[in-house]
Amino acid sequence: MTTGLNWGKVEIQKMANRVVTMTRKFNLREGMTPEQESLPRRFHKEPLPESGKIITEEDLNRLKKDYFRLRG
């Protein structure tokens, strides 16, 4: 217990979700658009260690669309 909080998995997941939501709201409030959200270029050129695959722009766009739909 490094933080002094005795949280279980559910509490940690809720807090992580809150952090992601608050960050997203801040970015939207400051004018960031989904088109501006991207990965570093190397992710489109260098293979991922686990799979050996690269993330194409099409893959990223599909994943972002799914993410935004699921997150509302």
C-alpha positions in Angstrom: 0.0 0.0 0.0 2.2 2.8 -1.3 -0.5 5.5 -1.4 -2.0 5.0 2.0 -5.3 4.1 0.3 -6.6 0.6 0.7 -8.3 0.3 -2.7 -9.2 -2.8 -4.5 -9.3 -3.5 -8.2 -12.8 -1.9 -8.7 -11.9 1.3 -6.9 -8.7 1.6 -8.9 -10.6 1.0 -12.2 -13.2 3.7 -11.3 -10.4 6.2 -10.5 -8.6 5.4 -13.7 -11.9 5.9 -15.7 -12.4 9.2 -13.9 -8.9 10.4 -14.8 -9.4 9.5 -18.5 -12.8 11.2 -18.6 -11.5 14.4 -16.9 -8.5 14.5 -19.3 -10.7 14.1 -22.3 -13.1 16.8 -21.1 -10.2 19.2 -20.5 -8.8 18.5 -24.0 -12.2 19.0 -25.6 -12.8 22.2 -23.7 -9.5 23.5 -24.9 -10.4 22.8 -28.5 -8.8 19.5 -29.3 -10.6 17.5 -32.0 -10.6 13.8 -32.6 -8.7 14.4 -35.8 -5.8 15.9 -33.7 -5.6 12.8 -31.5 -2.9 10.6 -33.0 0.0 8.3 -32.2 3.6 9.2 -32.7 4.7 8.5 -36.3 6.9 5.6 -35.3 3.9 3.6 -34.4 3.0 3.6 -38.1 6.5 2.6 -39.1 8.1 0.4 -36.4 6.5 -3.0 -35.7 5.0 -3.5 -32.3 7.2 -5.9 -30.2 4.3 -8.3 -29.2 2.9 -8.8 -32.7 5.4 -7.5 -35.1 2.7 -5.5 -36.8 2.4 -1.8 -37.5 -0.6 0.4 -36.8 -1.8 1.8 -40.1 -3.7 5.1 -40.3 -6.8 3.1 -41.2 -6.4 0.9 -38.1 -6.0 4.0 -35.9 -9.0 5.7 -37.4 -11.2 2.6 -36.9 -9.9 2.2 -33.3 -10.6 5.9 -32.5 -14.1 5.7 -34.0 -14.8 2.6 -31.8 -13.2 4.2 -28.8 -15.3 7.4 -29.1 -18.4 5.4 -29.7 -17.8 3.3 -26.6 -16.8 6.2 -24.4 -19.7 8.4 -25.6 
